[in-house]
């Protein structure tokens, strides 16, 4: 099977968009460091799917709100952004998009052979 650079670029952009859209999948979970003992909330709001990569930063961010604007998300530092988890999410969605493109290509070839 030939690898088309346009398809790879398209898959990368689609997976980046899908990763960004998962910011709107919000759920609560126990807090992670750097919370101090006197200011330890029961739950914090996080966003991202399958792994969260943005966390509501207590004390700076408005309570129970996540930045959804990509520029604010990266530059404002109001919420905690985890690059490593973001990249894992992006690779996850990229692998799914590439799998769908591969299966679509195989289906197209099998229909041409019949």
N, C-alpha and C positions, 0 to 999 in steps of 0.2 A: 504494500500500500504506500502510495506516495504521500509525503507530508507537505502540505501546502502552507507556506508561511502566512498567507492571508487567513486561513482557517485557524492557525495557532493564535494569531493576533486577535481575531474575532473571539475565540474562546477565552483568551486572557481578559479582554474587555468585558465580556458577558459575565465571567466569574467575578470580576472586580465589582460590577454593578450588583450582582446577587449578594456578594459579601456586604456591600454597603447597605443594601435593603434590609439585611437582617438586624441592623441597628434598631429597627422598629419592632423587633420581637423582644419585648422587655419582660423580665421576670425578676423576682427577688431571691436573694440568697444570703447566707451568712457573710459578714464582712471579712476582708482579707487585710493584712497589714498595709499601710502604716497607721492604723487607728491606735490611739492611746487608750490606756485602761479606763480613764475617767470619761472618755468620749467613745464608747463602743456601742454603736446602734445594733439592734436585734437583726435587722436585715438591711441590705442595700439594693438599689435598683441596678440591674446590669442589662446589657444588650448585646446581641450577637447570637448566631446560630451556626453550627452546632456548639461552638464554644463562645463564651462571652469574651468580648475584647474591649468593651467600654464599661466603666463603672461610675456610678454617681458618686462624686466626691463630697462627702459630708462636710459641712462647714464653709465651703466655697460655692458650690453649685446650689441652685434652688432645689429644695427637697423634692425627691422623687421625680426628677426630670433629667433626661439625657439630651445632650447636644445631638441634633440630627443633621445640621448643616456641616458638610465636610470641611469647609474652611475653619469654622469655629471649633470643630472637633479636633483638628490637628494643631491649631495655633493658640486657642484661648486657654487651654489647660484647665478649664473649669471642671471637666470630668477626667477621670483617669483612663488613658488610652494605652492598651497593651499591644505593642507592635508584634511581639512573638505570637500571640493568640490570633491577631488579625491575619498574619501570614499563614498560620495553620488553617484558619477558616478559608482564606483565599485558595490555598492548595486543595482543600477539600472540594470547594465548588468548582475549581478548575478541572479536577479529576472527573467530577460528574459531567461537566459540559463536554470534555473530551470523550468520555465514554458514550454519551448520547450522539455526538458527531460520528464516532466510529461505528456505532450500531446503525445509524442512519445510512452511512456509506455502505455498510455491508448489506443492508436491506435493498438499497438501490441497485447494487451489483447483482444480487440474487434475482431481482425482478427483471433485470436486463438479460440474464442468462436463460430465463424461461420464456 
